[in-house]
Amino acid sequence: MIPIDPGTVATIRAIDEGSEELFGGFWPFIRRTLMLFLPLWVFLLLWAADMPNIISALFSGLSLSIIVAIERYKLREIAGKDN
């Protein structure tokens, strides 16, 4: 039998938790969709404001790191509840 780290099991459970949120109503689904398209919307908003393309791309990339930070926080929060 292969030993399994408890932290890994908690992380796998935390990743699977997203589908269960979809049964809680329409808002969790909309929130995930908004987070998915946030970098594109940031780019298009800055592009429409006549900002240079490089600055628009830079800020849209930075918005992606915000999404990663929020998801990491949520994973830690769910893993903390598991333990």
Beta strands, then each sheet from edge to edge (+ up, - down):
end
